[in-house]
Amino acid sequence: MFGKIMFYFVKDNKLEIQFENGKGFIEVIKDDIINVFSPLKYEDHFSRAIEGLKIIKTDFHVNYNNDCLILKTDKLIVKIHDDFKVDFFDKDGKILCEDYREDRKPFIRRGNGKIAEGEGIKIEENFRKYKIEIVKKMQGDEYFYGLGEKTGHLNKRGYYYEMWNTDDPRPHVESFVSLYKSIPFFITLRENASFGIFFDNTFKTYFDMGKENEKYYYFAADDGNLDYYFIYGPKVTDVVEGYTYLTGKTPLPQLWTLGYQQSRWSYSPKERVLEIAKTFREKDIPCDVIHLDIDYMDGYRVFTWDKVAFNNHKEMIKELKDMGFKVVTIIDPGVKKDKGYFMYEEGLKYGYFATDKDGIPYINEVWPGEALYPDFSDEAVRRWWAEKQKIMLQDGVAGIWNDMNEPASFKGPLPEDVQFKNDGRPTNHLEIHNVYGHLMSKATYEGIKDYTNKRPFVITRACYAGTQKYSTVWTGDNHSFWEHLRMAVPMLLNLGLSGIAFCGTDVGGFQFDATGELLSRWVQLGCFTPLFRNHSCIHTRDQEPWAFDEKTEEINRKYIKLRYKLLPYVYDLMYQCELTGLPLMRPLFLHYQDDKNTYELNDEFLFGENILVAPILEQGKNIRAVYLPEGTWIDYWTKEEYEGGKYILKEAPLDICPIFIKKGSIIPNFEEQNYVGQKKMNKLILDIYPGDGAYYHYKDDGESFEYKEGKYNLYKISMRLKDILEINIEKEHDGYDDYEEFELIVSNYNGNVVVNSKQYKLDQGVITLQKEILTKK
């Protein structure tokens, strides 16, 4: 396609290469991040994922040798050959990633597939060529991760996927090639090395991870530019940090958003909403948020309220607030075609809707019937939509839930030629489809931030790479199936590796009817997912914690209370995430990369670096094998110690989720509360598992952006265990209120404890200290 290299030159951080049939660029973003670019459609980058990229001045050298260009940084060697074949090596010359030089050759599919189609069997397409395709040689030892929320196992080797945001309500199974989100990024783990590739292309893209032929893997697109970023490790943590350096880190959310949230399609009328809220408080089950689905609106008109079912809705929101509840309302993109309706009239007047090729606003159908689609690709429309958020916020709504923004449509998919302004680069639906939800989330985020000056809480179903800067996500319309509970773990882990750290599933399942056992096991997983929300579908059985029997209710109460106990730990992980990009839910290989036993663990995970969770994901199961990596691990419930590097059998009756804490860990806890802000948390409880280790604990006001101005505390808590347990608590940053009291709960240790050079005697494993013991660094 490109032909031979004709000449080249270097300017600033770019190597420009003129081929016989086109141009190519190798851009050094950092010494471990390289961009490969060719302007096949547009002359320059136009990224919806990467905003405000900081290119770090890097020393690199280029020479031409043996018919190829060789670019060297301190960490990578890049070789560029004729036809723009690009190979990557580490600094010692070990091959990392190599372009495939032969033609693609898919495996043979035998027989007449048309016969099977007659029975309704789906027949796979055998072979397809793409406008853009990058084919990489399989070295043989690859494991693949990432690609967002795709179904299937954690390791994506042997799978094929498409990036095309899709609302498909059928039960999600491994054969699904696309779902609601398009994140064209994957991580390759090889022996002693790892790297990531981010294919920044918003058109429909394709990823074959060795399914077609085990000799190669490829990524491809229907249109756009050849534009991908090679992100070197060698640690997987480095790759995740590099990818989020490009696309953005998940920002620190408000503390209440990390509490338990209850939702249903739909809680209506307002009396039902209040009944749900009062029942939580009466039953002593913590909850911070109640979600309102589409039935709160007036005829499904966005930014309106049903005046009958929700008359005096402001009064309802105030009553809920007095009980400690926040209200989050759903907002879909479809604007009802309705003369006199302000959103419709304004959108028409100012040309804010997507149009057909003749400039006439395009109409499809969603919940309100005939509806029009705001053109979120245009900055003026995003400002308009952002401004409309204040309608809900003025009423007391605390967060916005964006749904149906793939965009979904009831009368067939949006035609390819629907027109979008695209911030001055007019284009059609093929280019905007995958970023429609991303841009809606951006507008929503900015509107909430401008009006409240608090950290916005936005939830979205559809997204693209980089959406983590604006929104949390959930995995869409799952089912109350055990298989969907099982699949939730690898889906959420791969979302986290793909930059989407603040994510969750519908606890209990959305469609079908849950059982008490399924909900019990799901809430045990949900306790350790960043977004912890129970959500269910209209006409399914009730799915609140008390909807089954006393045992199910008690298990829900136990794990929801455990989540609130762990809130300071969860918040610390979100603080770390804003700094490093590392997710809360982590596959074991993220911290045990040298242990191949961790590469394909689909049913357990790390929550941060200190807690290992091995949930029960099968009906009727009350014992399971748990792999513990190297180190000493302590059963959270029994305090029994296990040496790692092996599997153990753990009994887990219905009320037990296997949880293990690594020796040397310090886990901050809060006292009991029914919602965030019920009382001021003046005491920090430190759950200590004696050994050698250190932990950083973060504290701020939990809602504003003042932490960016230094209004926060950062505590370093370190310990050493030799003849005696020594603990030191010091404040590394002093910009916020102190705790009045520290309570140390020490497990598996009977001796004296030295805290900040003063010796204490354990009283039934507990030491209580006043804030005066703090030292400042």
N, C-alpha and C positions, 0 to 999 in steps of 0.2 A: 504493500500500500504506500509506504513512505519512500521506498527506494534507498539509494545509496546516500551516505553522508557527503555533502558537497563542501561545506565550510562551517565554521562555528566562531563564536566570540563570547566573551564573558563581560557582563556589566553588573556591577554591584553583587547581588547574591544570585544572579541568574546566569545559566549557561544556555545560550540560544543556538540551536542547530538548524541549519538549512539542509533539508533532504531534497532529493530530486522532485518529490511530489508534495512537499509541504514543510511546515516548520514544527519543531518540537522544542520544549523548554524543560530544563532541569533546574528547579529553584531550591536553594538551601534555606529552609525555614529556621532550623537549628542544626547542630552537627549530628543530630539523630532523627531529624524529620526532613524528608525530601519530597518535593512535589514534582510529579511527572505530568506535563500539560501539552496539549496540542489544540489550537483553535479551530476545531472542525466545524463549529457552528458560530461561536462568538469569538471576537478577537481577544477578550480578556476574561478573567474570572468574574463570575457573578454568583456569589455563594449566598444561599439562604441560611446555611449552617454556621459559617465562619464569619464573625463580625468583629471588627477591630483587631485583626491579627497583628501581633507584634513579632516581627522578624528580627531575630537576634543576629547581630553581626558576627560572622563566623569565618575563620580562616579556612580556605579550601584551595585545592590545587587541581588544575586540569591539564592533561596532556593527551596526545594522540599516539597510540601505539598498537601495532598489529591489527590494523583496520578497525579499531574501536577507540572511542573517547573514554578516558578514565578520570573520574572525579573523586578526590579523596578529602574527607573531613577527618577530625580526630577519632570518630567512631565508626565511620562507614567508608566503603569503597563502592562506587557506582560505575558500572561499565555500560556504555551506550553504543550499540551496534547499528549497522544498516537496518532499515525498516523500523527504526525506533524500538528495537528490542533492548530492554533495560534489565540488567542483572544487579543484584545487591549482595555485597559481601560484608562481613565484619572487618574490623581494622587489621586482623591477622590474615585475611584472605579466605576465610571459610565461607562457602556459599550459603546464603540465607534464602534468597528468593530469585528464581531464574525464569525468564520467559521461555515458553515451549516453542521449539523450532519446527515441529512437524505439523501436519494438518490434523484437525480434530477428527477423531474416529470413534463414534458412539458404539456401544455394544449392540448386538443384533436383537431385534424383536421379531420373533417368528410367528407366522400365522396371519390370518385375515382378521384384523381387529374390528372390522365393520360388523362381523357376526356377533361379537361380544357386546358391541354398542347397542344392538337390537334388544338386549336384555336389560339395558340401562347401566352396563359396566362402563366406567370411565376409561378411555384408552389414552395412554400417554403419547404425546408427540415424540417422534423418534429423533428428529434432528432439525435444527433451525440455525440459520446464520443471522448475525446481528450487524447493525451499522457500525457499532463500536464493540470490539471484544478484545479483552486482554487475557491471554491464556498462559498460565504459569505451570512449570514442570513440577510434578509431585516428586519430592525427594525420597518419600517412603515413610518418614517418621512423623508426619504432620498430624496434629490435632487442631481442630478448628472450633472457635467459639465466637460469640457475639451475634450479629445480624438481628438484634432486637428481640421481639417477643415471639419468634417463630416456634411452632409446635415441634415435637420430637424431643430427642435427648440433648443433653448438655453439649456433647461433642458433635459437631455438625458434619464431620467427614462422611461422605457417601450420600449426603442430602442435596436436594436442589430446591432453590427458593426464588421467588419473584418479589420485587419491591413495587407494590401497587396497592395503596391503602384500600382495604376491602371490608365492607360491612357484610359479613356472612353469618347469619344466626344459626346455621346448622351446627351440630356438635363438632367442636374443633378436634381434629385427629391428626396423626402424623403426616397424612397425605396432603394437608393444606400447604400450598406453596406461598400463600400470602394471607395476611390478616390486616389489622387496623393501622399498623405502623410501618414506616419505611426507614430503616437505619442501615444504609449501605456501608457497613463497617464490620470487619471481622479480625479476629486475632488468630495468629498461627503460633502454636507452641511446638517447638522442636527440641531435640536434645541440646541442653546447655544454651538455648537461645529462644527468643520469641520476637515477633513483630506484628504490627497491625497494618491493614490497608483500608483507607477510607476513600471510597469512590464517590466523589462529590458530584452527583448527577441526579437531578430531580425527575428526569423522564423515567419511564418504566425501565427498571434494571433487573438483571438476572445473575444468580450466583449458583454455580454448579461446583460443589466441593468434592469432586471426584466421583459423582454418581455416573456421569456419562462414560468416563474412562478413568481407571485408577492411575493412569500415567500423568494426568494433568487435572488442574482445576481452573475455572475461569470466572470472570465477571464481565458483564456486557450491558449494553444499553441500546435503546431504539433510536436515540438521537442525543444531541448535546455535544459537549466537548469531551475529549479524552482528558480526564482530570482526576488524578488520584494521588494520595499522600501515603508514602511509606514511612511508618513509625517504628523505630527500632527500640528493642528492650535494653539489655537482654532479658530483664525480668518482666513478667506480665504486668506487674504493678507499674513499671516504667511506661509500658505501652498504653495502659489506661490513662495515666497522667498525661502522656503525650497527646492522645486523642482528645481529652478534655481541655488540654491547652489550646487546641485548634477550635473546638466546637463549644467550649464553655463548661464551667463547673455548675453543679447543682447548688443554688444559693441556700443559705441557712433559712429555714422556714420559721413561722411562728410556732411556739412550743405546743399550743393547743392542737395544731394540725397533726401532731404525732400521737394524739390520744385515740381512743376508740370512736368510731363513727358508725351511725346506723342509718340505713337507707332502704327504700323500697319504691318500686313503681306500682302504686304511689301511696304516700301518706296523705289522704284527703278524705273529708274536709279538715278544717283546722282543729276540730274537736278530736279527731283521730291523732293528729300530730301531738296535741297536748296530752292525750292519753298515753302515748308511747313515752313521752318525756317523763311524766309522773311515775310511770311504772318503773323506769330505770332507777329513779330516786328511791321509790318505795322498796325496791328489791335490792338496794345497795349494790348495784352494778354500775361501775364508772362509765361515763359516756360524755363526750364533748360536743358532738356534732349530730344534727339531724338533717338529712338531705331531703329536698323536695323535688320530685320528678315532674314530668311535663304537665300533670293535672292541676298544678297550682295556677297555671296561666289561664287567661281569658281566651278560650278557643285556640289555644296553642300559639297565641301571638307572643313573640318574645318581648321581654321587658314590660309585661303586664301581669295583673293578678285577676283571678276569678273573683268577681265581687259577691258571688253567692257562697261558694265553698270556703272562700277566704276573706269574708267581709271583716273589716278592721284588722287586716293582716299585720299592720304595724303594732297593734296592741298584742297580737299573738307573739310576734317576734320579741317584744319587750318582756312578755311573761316567760317566754323560754329563756331569755337572757337572765332574768331574775333567778331562774333555776340552774343557771350555769351552762346553758346550751347555746351553741352557735348554729346559725342556719346557713346552709349552702344550697343554692338553687341552680337547677339545670338551665342552660341556655343553648339552644341549637342555632345553626346558621340560617336555616330556612326562614325567610320573612314572608308572612302570609300576604297573598295578593288580595287586598281588601281596601277599597276606596274609603278614604277618611282615616285609615290607620296610620299613625304618625311615622312609623318606620318605613312603611311602603311608600308613603307620599314623599318623604325626604329622600329616600333612595332613588326614586324616579326623578325627582327634581334635579338632583346633583349628579346623576349618572353613576351611582354607586354600585349598581348590580352588574354581574357578568352578562354578556350579550351573545346573541348569535352572530354569524359572520356579517349580517347586514346591520348590526348595531342595535337590534331590538332586544330588550331584556329577555334573557332566557328563563323559561318557566318549566318546572317539573313539579312533582308532588312529594311532600313529606307530611308530618303530623297535621299541620293546619289545612291540608288540601293543597291547592295550587300555591306555589311558593317561588320566590326569587332568591338568588344566591349573592350575598355581598361579595364584591371583588377585593378580598383581603390582600391581593398582590399589589394593591395601590395604596400608597401612604395616606392619601386623603381619606380613604375608606377606613383604614386602620385607626386614624385619629377620630373619625366619626363613631366607630364602634367602641373605642376606648372611652369616649365621652359618655356614651350611653350606659356604661357600667354604673355611673353614679345614681341612676334611677333605682337600682337594686340596693346599692350601698346606703343611700339616704334612708331607705326603709329599714335598715338595720341588718341586711344580709352581710355575712362575713366572708363568703367565698363563692366562686363561680365554677360550675361544672359544665364544661363544653362537651357536647355529645353530637353524634350524627355528622361529624365534620370531616369524613373521608374525602369528599362529601357524599352522604347517603342520599338516595333518591328512590322513590317508589315506582316511577314510570320509566324503568330502564336507566342505565348509567348515563351520565352527562355525555353528550356527543363530543367527539374529539375536537371539533371546530368551535366549541364555545370559547369566546374571546375574553382575555384578561389584559389589563393595562400593564401589569408587571413593572411598576415603577419606571415607566418610560421606555421599556423594551417590550412592546406589545407581543403577545404570544397566545397560544391556545391552551386548552385544558390538558393536553398531554404533558406539558411542562409544569403546570401549576398543581395538578391533582395531588401529588405526593406532599406538597408543602401547604396545602389549603388549611389543614388543621393547625399546622405549625404557626402560620401567620395569624390565624384567629386567636391562638393562645397568646401570641406576642401582643396583639392589640388588647386582649383582656387583661393581661399582666400589667401593661403600661397604664391602662385606665384605672385599675384598682390602686396601683402605686401612686399615681398622680392625685387621686381623690383622698386616700387615707393616709398616705406617707407611712404605711406599715408594709411589712413583707406580704406580698399578695399570695393568696391561696387559690390556685387555679388547677382544675383537673381536666385532662383531655383524653379522649379516646384515640384520636388520630394524631400522628406526629411524624416528624422527620428528624434527622440528626441535628442536634443542637437544641431541641425543644426543652431539654432539661433546664435551660436558663430561665424558662418562663412557667413551667407547669409540672405537676406530678401527673402520673398516668396510672391507669389500671388496664388489665388485659382484656377488657371487653366482655361480651356476653357469653360467659362460660356457662356450664351446666352443673347441676347438682349430681355429678357423677364422681365416683372414686377415681376414675381415670383422669378427670380434670383436676382433682386435688393432686394426684401424682405429677401431672404435667406442669402444675404451677411452679414447682421448685426450679426445674431447668429454665422455664420461661423467665422467671424473675431474675435468676442468676445471669442469664445472658443479656437481659435488659440492663442490669447493673454494669456489666462489662462493656455495654454499648453506650455508657455515659448517663443512662437514665437511672439514677440512684434512688429517687423518690418514687417508688412504684408499689403496686399491690394487685391483688385479685379480688373479685367479689367473694368474700368469705361465706361459705355455705353453698355457693353456686347461685347463678342468676336464674336460669331456666330449669324446668323440671321440679321435682319435689325433694327437698332434703330429708334426711332422717336425723334422729337425734345423735346417732353414732357419727355420721358424716360431719355434722356441724361441730360436734365435740372435737374431732380430729382436725377440722379445718381451723377452728379458733386457736388451736395450739400452734399451728403454722402461722396464722395471722398475727399472733402475739409478736412474732419476729419478722414481720414484713413491714417495710417503712410506712406504707399506707395501709391502715388497719380498718377496713370498712366491710360491714355485712350489708349485702345488697341482694334483692330478690325481685322476681318478675311478677307482674300482674297475673292474677288467677292461679298462682302457685300457693302452696300452703304457707302459713305464717312462718317466719324464720328468725324472729327475735330470740334472744338468749333464753327466754322463759316459755317459748312456744311449744315445747315438746314434753318434758317431764322434769321432775325435781333434780334428777342426776345430771341431765344435760344442762339445766340452769346453773347448777353448782359448778360444773366444769367450765362453763362460759365465765362465770363470776371469777373463778380462780385464775384463769389466764388473762382476762381483761385486767384484773387487779395486778397481776404480775407485770403486765405491760406498763401500768402506771408506776409501779415500783421501780422499773428499769428506765423510766423516762429520762433521767439525767444522763444515763449511758447512751440512750438513743440520740439525745440531743448532742452529746459529745461527738458521736459518729457523724452527724450532719455537719457539725462544725469542721471536723476533719475533711469531710467530703468537699466542702467549699474550698479548702486549701489544696487538696490533692486530687480530687476527682474520684477517689476510691469509693465504691458503693458500700452500703451497710451490709447487705446480704452478699456473701463472697464464696465462690467455690473454693474448696480446700487448696487447690493447686495455686491459688493466688499467693498464699504464704508458704506453701510446701511444694515449690516448683520442681525440686529435685526428686520428689517422691511420685513415681509413676502410678502408684496405687490411687492417687487422688485425681487422675486425669478424667475419669469417667464416672464419678460419683454423682448420680442423679437424684439421690434421695436424702442427702444431708448437706449441711453448709455451715460456714462460719458466720456469726453475727458480730461484725467487727473482727478483731483478731483474738479476742479472749474467750468468746462463747461459741461452743459447737452445738448445733441443733440437729437432731436426727428424728424427725417427726414420723409418726405412723401414718402410712398413706394407703393402707389396704383394709378393706372391711374384715372385721372379725379377728384381726391380728393383735396379739398382745405380747409379742416378743419379737425382737429383730436383731440382726447383726449390725453393729456400728463400727466403722473404721475410725480409729484414733491415730492421727499422725504422731510424729516423734514428740517426745516430751512426756510429762506426767499430767494426766487429766483427772479431774475430780467430779464425781457424779453430783449434780446440783442438789438432788433430793436426798440422797443417802450419805453424801460426803465420802463415799468409798473412792479410793485412789486406784488408777490404772496406768500402767506404763504403755506409751503409745508405740506406733509402728506396727500395729496389728489390729485384727478384728476382735471384738468382744461380743457376747450375747447379752442383751439388756432386756429384762422383763419390763413390759409397759402396759399395765392395765389401762382401762379407758381413760382414767383421769391423769395419766402420766405421759408427758412428752419427754423423751430422753434428752437431757441437757447436760453438757459437760463444760467445766471451767478449767482453763489451763492453769497449772500451778505457777505461782508468781503473779497472778492477776489481781487487780483491784477493780471492783465493780461498784460504781456509785449508785445509790438507791435513794428514793424519796420515801417519806412517810405516806400512809394511805390518804387518798383523796378521791372524790367522786368526779372531779373535773379540774382541769388546769385553772388555777386562780381561786379555787375554793378557799384556800388559806395560803398565807405566805410561807414558803418553804425555808424556814430558818435553820433547819437541821439537815446536814448532809450525812447520810449513812454510808459508810465504806465497808463493803462486803469483801473481806480480805482472805486470799488463799496463799498462805505463806510460801515464800520462795524469793528469788531474785527478780526484780522487775520494777517498772516505772509506769506511771499513768498520768495523763494530762486531763484535767477536768476544767470545763469551760462554763462560765456563768454570765448571763446578761439579762436584759429586761424581757426577753422572750417574744418581742413583737416588733420593735422599731428597727430603724437602720442606724441607730446611734452607736452600735458596736463598731461600725466602720470608722467612727471618729475616736475610737479607743475606749468607749464606755463598756468595758467588760472586765471580768477577772479570769485569769488563767492560773490554775493551781497545778503544781507538779508534786505528785505523791510517789515517792520511791521507797523501796524496801529491800532489805538484805537479810538473808537467813543464814547464820553460821551457828555460833553457840547460843545466840539469842536473836530474837526477831527485832530488827531495827527499822523503824519507819520514820520518814521525814516528810513533812507537809510544808511546802513553801509556796509563796505567791509569786509567780513570774511576771504577771501583769496586774496592776491594781487600778481599776477604773470603774468599779461598780460596788454595790453593797456586799458586805461579807455575810457568810453564815454566822449565826450566833453560836452554833454548837456542831461538833463533829462526833459521830458515834461510830466506833470501829467494832465490827463483828468479825472475829478471827476464827476461822475453821481449822480443825485438825492441828491444833497447837495448844500446849498446856503450860508453857513457860511464861516468864515475864516478857514484857514488851517495852522497848525504848522508843519513845516518840519525841522527835526534836530534842534529843539528848537527855530527856527525862524518863526515868523508869516508872512503869505502871504495872500493876497486877491485874490480870484478867478476872473479871467477875462473871462467871458462867460464859466465858468467851467474848465478853463485851467490855469496851472502855469508852467512857463518855468524857469528851474534852471540850473546853470552851475556846472561843476564837482567839484568845490571847496566846495560845500555843503556836500560832502561825508565825513563820519567819518570812521575811521578804528577801527576794534575791537581789 
